[in-house]
Amino acid sequence: MSLISGLMVFLCGAALAFPAAQDAPGPRLTARELFYSAVQTAPAAAQPAPPKPPPRKKNTPLPVAKAPAAPPATAPAHVPDMALPDGGRIVQASTAARTSAPAPTAGTALGLKYTILKKSGDDMSDVPPDTTFHAGDRIQFRVQTNGAGYLYIISQGSSGTWKPIFPSAEVEEGDNHVDGLRDYTMPPGSRMVFDEQAGVERIFIVFSRGPEPDLENMIYSLQGRQPVSTPKHPAPPAPKHLLVAGMGIDDATVGRLRTAYARDLVIEKVDPGTSGEKKENAVYVVNASGSADSRVVADLNLEHR
């Protein structure tokens, strides 16, 4: 083989290998890992300024600066994929929800965590999300996000329509902007009490980086209030198909929101037996796209007999 032909074979092989290397996916992370990977660490301590270079002699070329080496990736250690059980699954934001995904190549993952609390004696204790409740049980649920954004929570009553839980006048004067890694206990200032009628209580949560105007108009109009996250001017009327006789949000609307916002979700249910230092009963729902308009949706189905 001549030198030229050998060089051509080498270049062809390199050209074929380069795209493959570029397309190689990063390590897959669970929803809990993605949730905490987006939390920014404290800034490093200030470093002393480097000494100034000596004056450059006349007519000498400027030195060519070398590009700094890329810092090593600091993604959390990988945990094997967790297969969610077929029964008792209460997070149904997507029928094809993933249990792991690579970290976003740009931006950060957007996520929420929710925990169900049940009154036991004088305390509220977290319980598995697939717990079956009974008449007289008193519960709350706690929501935490991994960054600042806007939170919306509605619940479905026996009539089939959906009513707002959050934003609430009892929390931050009705402002639905939330901070990352802060616990928000719902319903605000009260507990849910199960009655004698068996069934399923449904709660739908939306978390987004920015306000959702249509959803805000729906919720605040049902509460007879002005959206806090928008300027104080008359709010435009919500589209007619989003409301049911001015009394609630219909099930079809929630279905459309779920379908529109459920892309790129990674879901993980954890319990005290899940590997890792943090021992808890919780469900993590994360949008792994890293896009600026990321949204997260989650369904809580609370069964009681």
Secondary structure, 3 states (H helix, E strand, C coil): CCHHHHHHHHHHHHHHHHHHHHHCCCCEEEHHHHHHHCCCCCCCCCCCCCCCCCCCCCCCCCCCCCCCCCCCCCCCCCCCCCCCCCCCCCCCCCCCCECEEECCCCCCCEEEEEEEEEEECCEEEEECCCCCECCCCEEEEEEEECCCEEEEEEEECCCCCEEEEECCCCCHHHCCEECCCCCEEECCCCCEECCCCCEEEEEEEEEECCCCHHHHHHHHHHHCCCCCCCCCCCCCCCCHHHCECCCEECHHHHHHHHHHHCCCEEEEEECCCCCCCCCCCEEEEEECCCCCCCEEEEEEEEEEC
